[in-house]
Structure formats: structure tokens, C-alpha cells
Amino acid sequence: MKNQQRLIVGLVIALIVIIFALLNGQPVAVNFFGAAFKWPLIVVIVVSLLLGALVTLLVSTASLAKTKKEMAALTKTNQALEADVKTQVAAATKAKDAEIEDLRRQLAASHAAPDNANRPAPGTK
């Protein structure tokens, strides 16, 4: 939907520029680095528009390339951090599992051993 709106706005702007250029067809003097030309105003307007679009494209492409490069670096850093966190979680889980197993063994051993502390010693009442 957004792209359709942009296309429509672009076409409307292009139509306005074309109408403006057609209404201004008289020749004008253009000085470019010491060279003087006499071109129709329509050509000057269209060439100026195209040069502006080219500059905009180059600037936005450079900005986009820089953003993509930063995004790739951040993605790589994020993946490394996620792997580190997974490793730490796995190590902590393994340690806690070992601790739980040890406590289960201690609990089983205390239930399996006879309770000598509550029985009187032999030969005593």
C-alpha cells in the first residue's frame, strides 16, 4: 500500500514538472564552467531534475550501504552473544543438574541407612 502511494505521488509530481516544463519552452542562456549555451528552458529543467535525482540516489545508496554494513556487524555481534549466553546457560544447567542429583543421592542414602540415632545402645534400657 505504501509503495502504491509513493508511486502515485511520484507520478503526480512528474506530471506537474512536465506541465511546468512544457509551459516554459523559451530559450535561456546557461553558463557552465565558462562555456555558454542557449538551451530551451524545458531541457534545463529536465536536466536539473535528473541531476538532482542522481545526487539523491547516490547519497541514499551510500547511506543505505553504511546502514547495511552496521546491521551486518550488529547481527554478527548479536549471534556471538546469543551463543555465549546459550553456552553459559548450558553450563549452569549442567552444574545445577549435578547438584540436584547429588542431593537426591544424599536423600536416598539418608532414607536407606538405619536410624541408629534414635535407638538405644545395646545393653542399655
C-alpha positions in Angstrom: 0.0 0.0 0.0 2.8 2.4 0.9 4.6 1.7 -2.4 1.4 2.4 -4.4 1.0 5.7 -2.6 4.6 6.6 -3.3 4.1 5.7 -7.0 1.0 7.8 -7.3 2.7 10.8 -5.6 5.8 10.4 -7.8 3.6 10.3 -10.9 1.7 13.4 -9.8 5.0 15.3 -9.2 6.4 14.1 -12.6 3.2 15.3 -14.3 3.4 18.7 -12.6 7.1 19.0 -13.7 6.3 18.0 -17.3 3.5 20.6 -17.5 5.7 23.2 -16.0 8.5 22.4 -18.4 6.1 22.4 -21.4 4.8 25.9 -20.4 8.4 27.2 -20.3 9.9 26.4 -23.7 11.7 29.7 -24.4 15.5 29.5 -24.8 17.7 30.6 -21.9 21.4 31.2 -21.6 23.2 28.6 -19.5 26.8 29.2 -18.4 28.7 26.1 -17.3 32.4 26.4 -16.4 33.0 29.2 -18.8 31.0 27.7 -21.7 27.8 29.5 -22.7 24.9 27.6 -24.1 21.4 28.6 -25.3 19.0 25.8 -24.5 15.3 25.7 -24.2 14.1 26.1 -20.6 12.4 22.7 -20.7 15.8 21.0 -21.3 17.4 22.9 -18.4 14.6 22.0 -16.1 14.6 18.3 -17.0 18.4 18.1 -16.8 18.4 19.8 -13.4 15.7 17.4 -12.2 17.6 14.4 -13.4 20.9 15.6 -11.8 19.0 16.2 -8.5 17.6 12.7 -8.7 21.0 11.3 -9.4 22.6 13.1 -6.4 19.7 11.9 -4.2 20.2 8.4 -5.4 23.9 8.4 -4.8 23.5 9.9 -1.3 20.8 7.5 -0.3 22.7 4.5 -1.7 25.8 5.4 0.3 23.7 5.8 3.4 21.9 2.5 2.8 25.2 0.7 2.3 26.6 2.1 5.5 23.4 1.1 7.3 23.6 -2.5 5.9 27.2 -2.8 7.0 26.3 -1.7 10.5 23.4 -4.1 10.5 25.6 -7.0 9.5 28.1 -6.2 12.2 25.4 -5.9 14.8 23.8 -9.2 13.7 27.2 -10.9 14.0 27.7 -9.5 17.5 24.2 -10.5 18.5 24.7 -14.1 17.3 28.0 -14.3 19.2 26.3 -13.0 22.3 23.4 -15.4 21.9 25.9 -18.3 21.5 27.7 -17.2 24.6 24.5 -17.0 26.6 23.5 -20.4 25.4 26.8 -21.8 26.5 26.6 -20.2 29.9 23.0 -21.4 30.4 24.0 -24.9 29.4 27.0 -24.9 31.8 24.8 -23.5 34.7 22.1 -26.1 33.9 24.6 -28.9 33.9 26.0 -27.7 37.3 22.6 -27.4 38.8 21.6 -30.8 37.5 24.7 -32.3 39.1 23.9 -30.6 42.3 20.3 -31.9 42.2 21.5 -35.4 41.5 23.9 -35.2 44.5 21.2 -34.0 46.8 18.9 -36.9 45.6 21.7 -39.4 46.4 22.1 -37.9 49.8 18.4 -38.0 50.4 18.2 -41.6 49.2 21.2 -42.6 51.4 19.7 -41.0 54.5 16.4 -42.9 54.0 18.2 -46.2 53.3 20.5 -46.1 56.3 19.1 -47.4 59.6 18.2 -44.7 62.1 20.8 -45.5 64.8 20.5 -42.2 66.5 17.0 -42.9 67.9 17.7 -46.5 69.1 19.2 -47.2 72.5 22.7 -48.7 72.6 22.7 -52.5 73.2 22.8 -53.4 76.8 21.1 -50.2 78.0 17.5 -49.5 78.7 
